Amino acid sequence: MRRVTGERLTLVVLGLSLSSSWGNGHATTYRALLKAFAERGHDVLFLERDVPWYAAHRDLVAPDFCRLELYPDLGAIEDWRDAIAAADAVIVGSYVPEGIEVGRLVQDWATGVRAFYDIDTPVTLAKLDAGDAEYLTPELIPGYDLYLSFTGGPTLNRLEVEYGSPAARALYCCVDPDLYPATRRKPRWDLSYLGTYSPDRQPGLETLLLEPARRAPHLRFCVAGPQYPDGFEWPANVERIPHVPPAEHAAFYARSRFTLNLTRADMVRAGYSPSVRLFEAAATATPVLSDPWAGLDTLFVPNREILIAETGNDVLAALSALQEPQRQALGHAARTRVLAAHTARHRAAELDGHLRHVRRERSKPPRRQPAFPTHPSMA
């Protein structure tokens, strides 16, 4: 295990899922981040609500980088009260079942850093704006010492100014490059897409994959991911795969000449919200076509490390006009960028730094206030 200089930290995470990647992007994010965090010499306990839809699709039962414990209901969290109270830091994730109540318990019990890790920040804020407090309330935000956000940019300022977060910091998703090597295989598809069905991504899928597929029957396409409606009519040249487990993601991308990145509507509006699939695909040196959103150019250089597609014509132009040396150069440039800035080890170092900074700030004695207000006339 690789260790770094610094005090060992004990971390408790109450997240949506670590054990199952089915129908969610949280599990792969937690796996990569916490594995790298443990490599830094820290101890991690992950508490996951035991729900039937993940129980039926578990693909990680006994992680070797942390302790995973399942709890049946909210009341059972009491069994972990001492661990939560003693931890150097406790993180509550977005979309945790009964997350509001979980957050209240953590803020009441924890003596270390209390953090909220929002893997869905624009969705969360849209819910709060609509009065939909599913797993977080505005009143809870100031009680978290640290708000870790999948979204950067102006959203961080909004979290601090409008919602009173003491410290809002970007902690983007990442990729474990050990699991996503640049392995080339004979292409099976000209363009692929890997993602769980979402109604607000469906227009993008229609414009940037299904329409091009209908217009180019000689090309091969693939849509992989769960929860697409039954009875949907796919073009004949679009292969449909219901689920690709994380262990097969790299091979999936390796069989794609290009892959498509689609962004949920709330993420597009907020900007600065890269998806984990974007980094996964780039890590395998598979060229990525992405829908446009603010902040994308701060992560990858357009036309050198990534291609931006707004229309079906953009997609077909890339698939037909880009020569093979250019295609490979694009993919390898994206991989180089990921390895330089977006691996799990980069994010674990950022998380380590954020937690230590908050601990230092909390340990400082409060600043003394003058006994009486000083008026300019008294100077």
N, C-alpha and C positions, 0 to 999 in steps of 0.2 A: 504494500500500500504506500503510495506517495504521500509524504507529509510536508507541511510547510511550517515555517516558523510562526509561533503564536500559540495562545492558549487553546486547549481543546474545548470545543463547545458542545453542549448537549442541546439537541433540537427536537422538538415534537411538532409534527405536521398533521393537521386534520384536513385531509383533502378529499376531493370527489372520489378518485380511484387511483390506486397504484397497481392493483391486481388484474385489472381488465382494461384493455384498450378498445373494447367494442363500443362503437358509437360515441366516442369522446376523444378529444385530443389531450386531455389532462394527464393520462397515464404515461404516455411517452415523454411528456415534458418532465413530470416528476421523476421518472426513472433516470433520465439522463442527468438532470440537475442534482439529484440526491446522491447518485453514484459518484459524481465528481466531487460533491461536497464531502462525502465520506472519505474519498481519497485524500482530502486535505487533513485527515486525522480526526474528524468530528464524529460524534455518535448521533444517530438519527432513529427516531421512533415514528412510524407512520400509522395513524389511526384512520381506518376506513369503515364507513357505514356498510354493513352487510345487506345488500339489496339483491333481489332475485335476478334482475336483468344483467347484472355484472357477474353474479355467482354462476350463471349459465354459460359465461364466456370468459372465464379466467385464463389468462395466458402468462401470469407470473404469480406463483403461489408462495415461493420462499426466496425472496431476493437475498443476495449475498452481501449487499451494501448497507442494509438497514434492517431494523426489526419491523415487520408488518403485523398489525393486529386488527382484527375485524370486531366491530361492536354491533349488537343487534338493534339497539334503539338509543334514544337520547339519554335515558336514565342510566344506561350502562357506561356512559362516559365517566361517571363517578368512580369507576374502578381505576381510572387513570388520573384521578385528581392529584395524587402526590407527584406523579411524573410531570404533569403539567405545571404544578407549582414549583418544582425544583429545577425545571429546564432553564438553560440560559436564554433560550428563545422559543417561542411558540408561534406557529404559522397556521392560520385558518384560511382555507382556500375558497374560491368562488364556487357556487353551485353545490356546496356541501348540503346534504339534506338537513333541514331544520337549522340552517346556518346562522340565523339570527340568534336562536337560543344557544347554539354552540359558541358563537362569538361572545355572548354575555357571560357564559360560564368561564371562558378563557380569560376575559378581561377581569373577572372577579377573582379567579384562582391564581393566575400566572404572576410570578414575581420578576421574571426576566422580561426580555423584549417581547412585546405583543405585536404581531404583524398580520396583515391581511394580504394574501397573494391573489390578485385578480387576474385570472387567465382569460377573462371576458370583459375587460374594462368598459369598452363602449356599450356593450349590451347591458352591463350593470348600471351605467349612468342613464341609459335610455329607460331602464326599468324604474329607477328612482325618480326620473322626471315625470314618469307616468303614474307615480304613486304605487308602483308594484315592488314591494319590499319582499322579495322571495328569499334571499339569503343574506341581505345586508340592509341596514337602515341608515339614513343620514346621521342619526344620533350615535351610532356605533363607530363611525369613521374617526372622530377625534379621540376615541378610546384606544385605537390602535396606534402604537408608537411609530409604526412604519407601514406605509401603503405601497406594496410592490405591485407594479402594473405591467401588463403585457403591452400596454400602449404608452408611448412616449410623447414627445412634442408638447403642444399646448394643453393637453389633457392633464398633465402633471400639475400645472399651475392652477387649473380649475379645481382639482382635488384639494389643493391647499387653501385657495382663496374662498371658494364657494362652500366647500364641505368641511373645512377645518382640519384637514389632515396635518399632523405635526411634521410629517416628512413623506412626500410622495416621490418615489423613485422608479424609473423604468427598470424592469427585469424581463427583457424579451425572452421569447422561447429560444431554443438552442438545439444542437444535435450532438450526439455522441459519434465522433468520426470513426471510432473503432468498429461501429456497427454499420457504417455507411461508406464503405470504400469505393473508389472509382473503378469498379469492375465492369468491363464491357462484355456484352453478350450480343448475339445476333438479334437485331431489332424485331420485335413482334408487332409493335404498334408505331405509327408515325406520330401520334399524339395521345397521351394518356391523361387521365385525371383521377386523383385519389382523394376522396373526401366523403364524409357523412352527408346525407341529404339534408339540405336546408332550403326552405322556400325562398329566402332572400338571395341565395346563391344560384337558384335555378335559372333566372333570366340570363346570367352570365354564362352558365353552362350551355344554354340554348344558343346564345349568340356566338360563343367562342369555341364550341366543340360540335354540338349537334347540327347546327346549320352548315358549318364547313364539311361535316361528314356527309350530309345529303348532297352537297354540291360537288364533292370529290369522292365518288364511290370507289375509285381505284385505290384510295388511301385507307389505312387501318387505324381505328380509334378504340379507346377503352375507357370505361367509367367504372371505378371500383369504390366500394364503400356501402355501408348498410343504410337501411331505413328509406330507400326510395319507394315511392308508391307502387303498389301492385297494379298490373295492367298497363303500365306505361309502355308506349310503343317506341322502341329503340330502332334507329336506322340499322339496316342489315350489316353495315360495316363497322358497327360499334359493339365491341365485346363488353359484356356486363359481368363483373365479378362482385358478389355480395359483400365480401370482407377479405381484407388482406391483413394478416397479423403483423405486428411490428417487425418480427424476425424476418419477414419476407418483403419488407418495404424496399430495401436496397436492391434486391433482385428485380422487383417490379419496375423501379426506375431504370435499371440497367437494360431492360428490354424495350425502353421507349426512346425513340429518336428525339422527341421533345416531350415535356410534360407541362400541364397547365396549372397555374395557381389562381384560385378564385377567392375573393374576399367577401365576407358578409357585409351587408349594407351598413350596419352601425360602425363597423371597422373602417369602411371606406370614408364615411363622413368624418370620423375622428382622425384618420390618417395615422401614420406611425404605428401600424399594427400588423407586423409580419406574422404569418402563420408558421407553425412548426413544419408543415409540409414543404414550405418554401426552402427552409434551410436543409431539410433532409434531401430533397431532390438535388439542390445545388452541391451538397457534399459528395454526391455520387458522380459529379461532373455531367449530369444530365441537363441539357439546355432547358431553361424555363421560359415559358411565355406567361406573363402575368397581366391581369387587369390593372389599370392605373389607380394609384392613390397617393396622397401627399406623404412624403417621407420615404417612399420606396427608393428614391435616388440617394438617400443617405446611407442605405444598406448595400446596394448594388449599383454599379454604373450602367445606365441604360445603353443598349447596343454594344456594350463590351462584355458585360457580365450577366445581363438579362435582357430579354426583349419585352416590350410593352405592346399589348394588343387591345385595341378598343373595338374592332369590328372583325367579322368573319374574313373579310379581305386581308386584314393584317395577318391573321392566322395562316391562311392559304399561301400568302406571299412568303412567309417564313418557312413553311413546310416544303415549298416547291423551289424557291429561289436561292436559299442559303446553301452554298457548296459545303461538301463534307469537311474540308479543313477549317472553314469558318465555323461550322457547327461545333466541331470538337474544341476549337479555341474558345468559343463562348462558354461551353460547359466547364472547361478546365479553369478559366478565369473566375467563374463563380465559385468553384471549389476552393481556389486559392483564397478568395475573400472570406469564405466561411471558416477555413482553417486559421485565418489570421485574426478573426474577431467574433465568431459566433458559435464556438463550440461549447459543450457543457462545462468544460474547465474554465472558460472565460466567464460564464454566468455564475459558476460556483464561487469564483474569486470575487465577483461583484457582490453576490449575496453575503459572503463572508465580510467584505468591507462594510456593507450597509449595516449589518447586525452589530459589528464592533463599534462603528461610529455612534449608533444609537446608545449602546451600552456606555460608552465614554461620556456622552452628553448627559445621560441619566445619572451618572455617578458624580457629576460636578455639583458642588454645593449651590443652592439657589442664590441668585444675586440679591444683595441687601438693598432694600428700598429705603429712601430717606424717611425719617420719622414724620416730617411735615413737607408738604409740597413747597417747592421753591418758586416764588413769583419773581419775575424780572425786577420789580421794584425793590425787592429785598436783597438783590445782588450787591 
